[in-house]
Amino acid sequence: MTEIKPCPFPSCGSGSVALGFDLDGYYVECDECGARGPYSRDKIEAVELWNQAIRPARPERTAETILRCVFGSSTNGSSVEIRSTLNKASKTVWYWVECVECGAVGMSGQSEVEAIGLWNDLVREAIKGNE
């Protein structure tokens, strides 16, 4: 059978994907983020459809200072912390930034640097939207 490529979503990119089946047919699903490819009555075609998804390159990030949270009630911005968890199935560590005050959470990344960059992107968009 054709090898199944990793998840096509840049925020995930997990290699923990599997062929599934239900009443609608076969599909490939990412165990990390739950993304699911198109259905097919044929196993090989389901894998080929998944593998055809465009996989944009994940931009390399450099270390930057974590921006303070702007989502809570604090006018000066709240302090944030980097959190992590281990996905036992894929043995992958995921990192994210979380606000200590309001509980706002940034997207997960596969490194602290990536998680900080994703958080900062979120904060910048929020600031830009409030201008």
N, C-alpha and C positions, 0 to 999 in steps of 0.2 A: 504494500500500500504506500501511497505517496506520503512523505513526511509532512506533518502539520506545522506550519509556521507559527511563530509567537503572536500574541495579541497585537492587532494593528493600531490600537489606540496609543498615542504618544504618552499619555499620562499613566499608562499601564505597561505595555510591552512585555508582559509576562510570558514565559515559555510553558506555563502550567495550563495547557489547553487539552481538551479531550473531545472525542467524537461521542455524540449523544444520539438518542433516538426516542421519539414519542409518537403519538398517533399521526402527526403531520409528516413524519419522515425523519431522516438523518440530519444532523447539524453539528457544527463545531462550537464549543463554548469555552470561554476563558474562566478558569477556576478563581482567578483573582478578582476581576471586576464584573464578571457576569455577562460580558458581551457575548452575543450569539450570532453566528453566521446564518446565511440563508438555508432554508430547508431544501432537501432533495430526497427523492426516493432511492437514490444510489449513494452508497458510502463514499466512493471515490469522488463523485461529483461534489458532494458536500464539502469534502476536504479541498478540492480544487477551487470551489467558490470562495471559501475562507482564505485560501492562499492568494487569491487574486486581489484581495483588499489592498488599497494603497497604504503603504507604511512609511509615513514621513519620518525623516531623520530626527532623532531627539537632539535638540540643541545642547551643546556642552555649556554648563554654567560654571561661573567662577564664584568664589566665596564673596559674600557681601554681608553687610550688617542687616540684622533682622529689623524691619520696621515695626513700630509699636502699633497695636490694634486701634482701629478707628471705628469699630462697630459697636463698642459698648457705650456706656453713659459718661465715661471719663473724657473730659475735654482735652486733656494732655495726651491721651492715648494710654492704653493699658499695656502692662508687660505681658510678654508671651514666652512660651517654653517650647523646646523641641521635644517631641515624643516619638517613640518607636514601638514597633511590635514585630514579632516573628511569625510569619505564616508557616506553620509546621508542615503543611502539605508540600509547598514548593521550596521550603527552607530559605525564603527570601525575607529580608528585613525591610520594612517600610517605615519611612519617616514622615512626620508632618509637624506643622507649627500650630499651637493651640493657645488661645487667649486665656490667661489665668482668671480674668474678671468675668467676661461674658460667655466664654466657652466657644467662641468662633473658632472654626477649624479650617486650615488650608488644605489643598489637595495633597495627596501622598506622593512622595518621590522615593527613588531607590537609593538616595544619599541625603545627608543633611544639607549639603549645598543645594541640591535640586529642590528639596522641601522649602528651604529659605527663599529661593528664587520664585517658586510658585506662590508662596505666601505674599512676598513683596509685590508680585504682579497683581494679586487680588487687592491688596491695600491701595496700590497706585490707581487701579481702575475705580475703586470706591471713592477715592479723593477726587479723581477726574470727573466722576459722575456728580459730585456735589458742588462743583465749581459753577 
